[in-house]
């Protein structure tokens, strides 16, 4: 891992400062996106030519910043969180990076926020959706996101190996069950092409056909 970081990681001062600040918060180290994963997701945004990105689960906005930077100047990113407590931490860093005007934060229960977007006519609106919120909600977030992403668009789901708990028969908590359910659903879903990557805590890519 150290070699990978030395050989490929390009984390600048703004990202590094946000990561260090987040690490000092309660649960910050466990919930924070790995720096190399943030760089990978930013690369996906650039590779897909995404102009409209949806993020489910903001926390302190590290991944938000990575993706917003990868957007063109006219691009827009909508990020959703259950509270504004953590996203507010990221605002200063988004401003430092000069991308805060590309970012819109929506606060509330994710399923309700996504349903409202669909009702407001945003079905097929987004080029890429990144899901990294409460794992028990993953099956519902996946279904709603599949309606919000355009045909040919990409869904990126984080933590799909969930600390290895997905293969532990003793783990029957709602979060582990949610990840197992969404993994099985995507595997059998003819609406998407997929690849599960053994990167970080597991990343699944699902392209809407």
Secondary structure, 3 states (H helix, E strand, C coil): CHHHHHHHCCCCHHHHHHHHHHHCCCCHHHHCCCHHHHHHHHHHHHHCCCCEEEEECCCCCHHHHHHHHHCCCCCEEEEEECCHHHHHHHHHHHHHCCCHHHEEEEECCHHHHHHHHHHCCCCCCEEEEEECCCHHHHHHHHHHHHHHEEEEEEEEEECCCHHHHHHCCCCCCHHHHHHHHHHHHHHCCCCEEEEEECCCCCEEEEEEC
